[in-house]
Amino acid sequence: MVAFLAALLYSIYIKNTVITILISFIILYLTYNLYSFVKRRFVAMDDFFEAVKYRDFSRWFPEDRGPKDMRFLYTGFNEINRTIKEINSQNEAQYVYLQKILEMVDIGIIAYNLDNGDVLWSNDSFRETLDVPSFKNIRFIENRKSELYTTIFETYHREPNSISIALQNEKIKVLISDTIFQVHEDAFKLIVIQNIDDTLSKNESEAWKKLLSVMTHEIMNSIAPISSLADTLQRNLQLALDYPEKDELELEDLNSGIKTIKNRSEGLLKFAKTYRSLSKITHLNLQKTKVSDLFKSIQLLMEPSIKAKNIAVDFNIISPKLELDIDAHLIEQVLINLILNAIDACKEQADAKIKIQASLTPNRNIIIKVFDNGSGIPHDIMESIFIPFFTSKAAGSGIGLSLCKQIMLLHKGKILVNSKEGVGTVFSLVF
């Protein structure tokens, strides 16, 4: 009996040992597989992150061989690489486009590191404007043209500023502005510079051509008849002196001729005075002015004469609190001029109306409009109405609208016109 129990116990012990060993082998096998599984992924991810570290997105992981789970992982890596390469390609294309655009503009642009002076980017226009070769650090300019370096790189121009710079044996006028921006830990300065000498010369030349053309036309219109009439009078007077018995001098004709010469001379003098009035307004006496007070002054001055011509007039202010920082006397002159033009345009209308209105634009600018339902401005002369001395009126000087435009420009505003023949005209003063 004892021997049987001993044998049974021994048998159970042997069986448990086998099971234990078997379980141990299974655990070891599973542990090894898990280790291999994890190791493969860590190796693959280590390779991937190493490529990312060195920005190598050209690496291609095999998707068609190896364990299924690894193929799935490699597919994800390849998709990331493909996406990043597409983004880089798009960024490179945009950079090339931007670079080409900036190279084509005639405005000089440079960006450089504020700490070490290394040039981040500059275009040909910048180097051509300053008459310097290509350089990688702004110290190049400092070593060769210290005065230019101080003016361009060390002086700050937060707002666009017109300055003169010396280059070789000449001075040029440029418009310059700059700004500072941050990229990560580095500070950069961006400078924009434009040679405005050519633009100013071209505009000045065109302005002189127009002015000389107008002045020549007006002066010739006055001098030609004066010269012709004076020549006729001289011949008649000479005949009367040479042959007093044959040719009696008509004193009335002589008086009429002299009077005509006097009138045309006065017209020429008036022309010179109107030109001087156009050029003498160069500064403003600015003060806060309520639009309501401005309208009240104009209304007292103009309303009686307007109504005497059977023209309905209406002054309208959207908000009584509107204020302008203006030279009130000059803006009154502008409004009087526009209203007189409106009266002239409406004089043939049976139901003539003039409306002067002040309001705010959507971007909070104050705008004053002068409406009329008159004859309108012909389309073919619309672009010429602000040219000095241009007029479509028989008795006009052509100075009014030119003066209005100059006054508005001095106020940093603008004057706009919208007109339709047979319907009416609207002049807008935008402050």
C-alpha positions in Angstrom: 0.0 0.0 0.0 2.8 2.4 0.9 4.7 1.5 -2.2 1.6 2.2 -4.3 1.1 5.7 -2.8 4.8 6.5 -3.3 4.5 5.4 -6.9 1.4 7.6 -7.4 3.1 10.6 -5.8 6.2 10.1 -7.9 4.0 9.9 -11.0 2.2 13.1 -10.2 5.5 14.9 -9.5 6.9 13.8 -12.9 3.8 14.9 -14.7 3.8 18.3 -13.0 7.5 18.8 -13.8 6.9 18.0 -17.5 3.9 20.5 -17.6 6.1 23.1 -15.8 8.9 22.6 -18.3 6.4 22.7 -21.2 4.9 25.9 -19.9 8.3 27.4 -19.4 9.2 26.6 -23.0 6.0 28.2 -24.2 6.6 31.3 -22.1 10.2 31.6 -23.4 9.0 31.1 -27.0 6.3 33.8 -26.6 8.8 36.2 -24.9 11.3 35.7 -27.7 8.6 36.3 -30.4 7.4 39.5 -28.5 11.0 40.7 -28.2 11.6 40.1 -31.9 8.3 41.8 -32.8 9.1 44.9 -30.7 12.7 44.9 -31.8 11.8 44.9 -35.5 9.5 47.9 -35.0 12.1 49.8 -32.9 14.7 49.2 -35.5 12.3 50.3 -38.3 11.3 53.4 -36.3 14.9 54.2 -35.5 15.7 54.1 -39.2 12.8 56.3 -40.0 13.6 58.9 -37.3 17.2 58.9 -38.3 16.1 59.8 -41.9 13.8 62.5 -40.5 16.7 63.9 -38.4 18.8 64.4 -41.5 15.8 65.5 -43.6 16.2 62.5 -45.9 12.7 61.8 -47.1 13.9 59.9 -50.2 14.1 56.7 -48.2 11.7 54.0 -49.4 10.6 51.1 -47.1 9.7 47.8 -48.7 5.9 47.3 -48.7 5.8 44.0 -50.6 8.0 41.7 -48.4 8.5 40.8 -44.8 5.9 40.2 -42.1 2.5 41.6 -42.7 2.6 43.9 -39.7 5.9 45.4 -40.8 4.6 45.9 -44.3 1.7 47.9 -42.8 4.2 50.0 -40.8 6.4 50.6 -43.8 3.4 51.7 -45.8 2.7 54.4 -43.1 6.3 55.5 -43.2 6.3 55.8 -47.0 3.0 57.8 -46.9 4.6 60.3 -44.5 7.7 60.6 -46.7 5.5 61.1 -49.8 3.4 63.8 -48.1 6.5 65.7 -46.8 8.1 65.5 -50.2 5.0 67.0 -51.8 4.9 69.8 -49.2 8.6 70.5 -49.8 8.0 70.5 -53.5 5.1 73.0 -53.2 7.2 75.2 -50.9 10.1 75.1 -53.3 7.9 76.0 -56.2 6.3 78.9 -54.2 9.8 80.1 -53.2 10.9 80.0 -56.8 7.8 82.0 -57.9 8.3 84.6 -55.2 12.0 84.8 -56.0 11.3 85.4 -59.7 8.6 88.0 -58.9 10.9 89.9 -56.6 13.7 89.7 -59.1 11.5 91.2 -61.8 10.2 94.2 -59.8 12.2 97.5 -60.1 12.1 98.0 -56.3 15.3 97.0 -54.3 14.7 94.5 -51.5 17.2 93.1 -49.0 16.8 91.0 -45.8 19.7 90.4 -43.5 20.5 89.0 -40.0 20.7 91.9 -37.5 23.2 90.1 -35.3 25.9 89.0 -37.8 24.9 91.0 -41.0 24.5 87.9 -43.1 22.3 88.5 -46.1 19.3 86.3 -46.2 18.1 87.5 -49.6 18.5 90.4 -51.9 17.4 91.2 -55.5 19.2 92.7 -58.5 17.3 96.0 -58.2 18.8 96.6 -54.8 22.3 96.1 -56.0 21.7 98.1 -59.2 20.2 101.0 -57.2 23.2 101.2 -54.8 25.6 100.4 -57.6 27.3 97.5 -55.7 28.2 93.9 -56.7 26.7 90.8 -55.1 27.6 90.4 -51.5 26.9 88.0 -48.7 27.3 90.3 -45.6 26.5 93.9 -45.2 30.0 94.6 -43.8 31.0 94.5 -47.5 29.2 97.9 -47.9 30.5 99.2 -44.6 34.1 98.6 -45.6 33.7 100.3 -49.0 31.0 102.9 -48.6 30.7 103.8 -44.9 28.4 106.8 -45.5 26.0 104.8 -47.6 26.1 102.0 -45.1 25.1 104.4 -42.3 22.3 105.9 -44.3 20.8 102.6 -45.6 21.6 100.0 -42.9 22.0 101.8 -39.6 19.4 104.5 -39.9 15.8 103.3 -39.3 13.0 104.4 -41.6 9.8 103.1 -40.0 7.7 105.2 -42.5 8.5 105.5 -46.2 11.1 108.3 -46.4 12.6 110.2 -49.4 16.3 110.6 -49.1 19.3 111.5 -51.3 22.3 109.2 -51.5 25.6 109.8 -53.2 26.7 107.2 -55.8 30.0 107.7 -57.7 29.8 111.3 -59.1 26.0 111.8 -58.7 23.3 112.0 -56.2 20.0 110.1 -56.6 16.7 110.4 -54.7 15.3 107.2 -53.3 12.3 106.2 -51.3 13.2 103.9 -48.4 11.4 102.0 -45.7 12.3 99.1 -43.4 10.9 96.7 -40.8 12.3 94.1 -38.4 10.9 90.6 -38.2 11.7 87.5 -36.1 12.4 84.0 -37.4 12.8 81.6 -34.4 15.6 83.0 -32.3 17.0 85.3 -35.1 16.1 88.9 -35.8 16.1 90.1 -39.4 15.8 93.5 -41.0 13.9 94.0 -44.3 14.8 97.1 -46.3 12.8 98.3 -49.4 14.4 101.0 -51.6 13.2 102.6 -54.8 14.9 105.0 -57.1 12.3 107.7 -57.6 14.5 110.1 -59.6 13.4 108.6 -62.9 9.8 108.5 -61.9 9.9 112.1 -60.7 11.7 113.2 -63.8 9.2 111.5 -66.1 6.2 112.9 -64.2 7.8 116.4 -64.1 8.5 116.2 -67.8 4.9 115.2 -68.6 3.5 117.9 -66.3 5.7 120.5 -67.9 4.6 119.4 -71.4 1.0 119.7 -70.5 1.5 123.0 -68.7 3.5 124.5 -71.6 1.0 123.2 -74.1 -1.9 124.9 -72.3 0.0 128.1 -71.6 1.3 128.3 -75.2 -2.3 127.8 -76.5 -3.7 130.4 -74.2 -0.9 132.9 -74.8 -1.0 132.4 -78.6 -4.8 132.9 -78.5 -4.2 136.3 -76.9 -1.0 137.4 -78.7 -2.0 136.4 -82.3 -5.0 138.8 -82.6 -3.1 141.5 -80.7 -0.2 141.3 -83.1 -2.5 141.2 -86.1 -4.5 144.1 -85.0 -1.5 146.2 -84.0 0.0 145.5 -87.4 -3.2 146.7 -89.2 -3.3 149.9 -87.0 0.3 150.6 -87.7 -0.2 150.3 -91.5 -3.2 152.6 -91.4 -1.4 155.1 -89.2 1.7 155.0 -91.5 -0.5 155.6 -94.6 -2.1 158.6 -92.8 1.3 160.0 -92.0 2.7 159.4 -95.5 -0.3 160.6 -97.5 -2.3 162.9 -95.2 -4.2 164.4 -98.2 -5.3 161.0 -99.5 -6.0 158.9 -96.4 -7.9 160.3 -93.5 -7.3 158.4 -90.3 -10.5 157.2 -88.7 -10.1 158.0 -85.0 -13.1 155.7 -84.2 -11.3 152.7 -85.8 -8.1 153.6 -84.0 -9.9 153.9 -80.7 -11.7 150.6 -81.3 -8.5 148.8 -82.2 -6.6 150.1 -79.1 -9.5 149.1 -76.9 -9.4 145.6 -78.3 -5.7 145.4 -77.7 -6.3 146.6 -74.1 -9.0 144.0 -73.5 -6.9 141.1 -74.9 -3.9 142.3 -72.8 -6.1 142.3 -69.7 -7.2 138.8 -70.6 -3.6 137.7 -70.8 -2.9 139.4 -67.5 -5.9 137.6 -65.9 -4.6 134.3 -67.3 -1.2 134.9 -65.5 -3.0 135.8 -62.3 -5.1 132.7 -62.3 -2.0 130.6 -62.9 -0.3 132.2 -59.9 -3.4 131.5 -57.8 -3.2 127.9 -58.7 0.5 127.6 -57.6 0.5 129.8 -54.5 -1.5 127.4 -52.2 1.2 125.3 -50.5 0.3 125.0 -46.8 -2.8 124.6 -44.7 -4.2 126.2 -41.5 -5.8 123.0 -40.1 -8.4 123.1 -37.3 -11.2 120.9 -36.1 -14.3 122.0 -37.9 -17.9 120.6 -37.5 -19.4 119.8 -40.9 -22.6 121.4 -39.7 -20.8 124.7 -39.1 -19.2 124.4 -42.6 -22.6 123.8 -44.2 -24.2 126.6 -42.3 -21.6 129.1 -43.6 -22.0 127.9 -47.2 -25.8 127.9 -46.9 -25.9 131.5 -45.7 -23.6 132.6 -48.5 -25.0 130.6 -51.4 -28.7 129.7 -50.7 -30.2 133.2 -51.7 -28.5 133.3 -55.1 -29.4 129.7 -55.8 -33.0 130.2 -54.9 -33.1 133.4 -57.0 -32.4 131.2 -60.0 -35.3 128.9 -59.1 -33.1 126.0 -58.1 -34.1 123.9 -55.2 -31.2 123.4 -52.7 -30.9 120.9 -49.9 -28.1 120.6 -47.3 -28.1 117.3 -45.5 -25.8 115.8 -42.8 -26.2 112.2 -41.9 -24.7 112.8 -38.4 -24.5 116.3 -36.8 -21.4 115.2 -34.9 -19.2 114.8 -38.0 -15.9 116.7 -37.6 -13.1 117.4 -40.1 -9.5 118.5 -39.5 -9.3 121.0 -42.4 -8.5 124.5 -43.5 -12.1 125.7 -43.4 -11.6 128.7 -45.7 -10.1 126.5 -48.5 -12.7 123.8 -48.2 -15.4 126.5 -48.4 -13.7 127.7 -51.6 -13.9 124.1 -53.0 -17.6 123.8 -52.1 -18.5 127.2 -53.5 -16.7 126.3 -56.7 -18.6 123.0 -57.0 -21.9 124.6 -56.2 -21.4 127.3 -58.8 -20.6 124.6 -61.3 -23.8 122.8 -60.3 -25.8 126.1 -60.8 -24.4 126.5 -64.2 -25.2 122.9 -65.1 -28.8 123.2 -63.9 -29.7 126.6 -65.4 -31.6 125.1 -68.3 -33.5 122.5 -66.2 -37.2 123.2 -65.3 -37.0 121.3 -62.0 -33.4 122.1 -61.1 -32.1 120.6 -57.9 -28.8 120.8 -56.0 -28.1 118.6 -52.9 -25.1 118.9 -50.6 -24.7 115.9 -48.4 -22.2 114.7 -45.7 -21.9 111.1 -44.6 -19.5 108.3 -43.5 -18.2 105.7 -45.9 -18.1 102.0 -44.7 -14.4 102.4 -43.7 -15.3 105.5 -41.6 -14.0 108.2 -44.0 -16.1 111.4 -44.2 -17.4 112.2 -47.6 -19.1 115.3 -48.9 -21.1 115.1 -52.1 -22.5 117.8 -54.3 -25.4 116.4 -56.5 -27.1 118.2 -59.4 -29.6 117.1 -62.0 -28.1 119.3 -64.7 -26.8 118.6 -68.2 -24.0 116.3 -67.1 -20.4 116.3 -68.3 -19.7 114.9 -71.8 -17.8 111.6 -71.7 -15.1 112.8 -74.1 -14.0 115.6 -71.7 -14.4 113.8 -68.4 -10.7 113.0 -68.1 -9.7 116.6 -68.8 -11.8 118.6 -66.3 -9.1 118.7 -63.6 -6.4 119.9 -66.0 -5.3 123.5 -65.3 -6.9 126.0 -67.7 -9.1 123.4 -69.4 -12.7 124.6 -69.7 -15.8 123.9 -71.7 -17.4 127.2 -70.8 -17.1 130.3 -73.0 -16.3 132.6 -70.1 -14.5 130.0 -67.9 -10.8 130.2 -66.8 -10.3 126.5 -66.4 -8.8 127.1 -62.9 -11.7 126.1 -60.6 -11.6 122.3 -60.6 -7.8 122.3 -60.8 -7.7 124.4 -57.6 -10.3 122.1 -55.9 -8.1 119.1 -56.7 -5.0 120.7 -55.4 -6.7 121.7 -52.1 -8.0 118.2 -51.6 -4.6 116.7 -52.3 -3.1 119.1 -49.6 -5.7 117.7 -47.2 -4.6 114.1 -48.1 -8.0 113.6 -49.6 -9.4 113.2 -53.1 -12.1 114.6 -55.3 -14.1 112.2 -57.5 -16.7 112.8 -60.2 -19.5 110.7 -61.5 -21.6 112.1 -64.3 -24.1 111.1 -66.9 -25.2 113.4 -69.7 -28.8 114.5 -69.4 -29.1 113.0 -65.9 -26.7 114.9 -63.7 -23.4 115.0 -61.9 -22.0 114.1 -58.4 -18.8 115.5 -57.1 -17.4 113.7 -54.0 -14.9 115.1 -51.6 -13.4 112.1 -49.7 -11.4 113.0 -46.5 
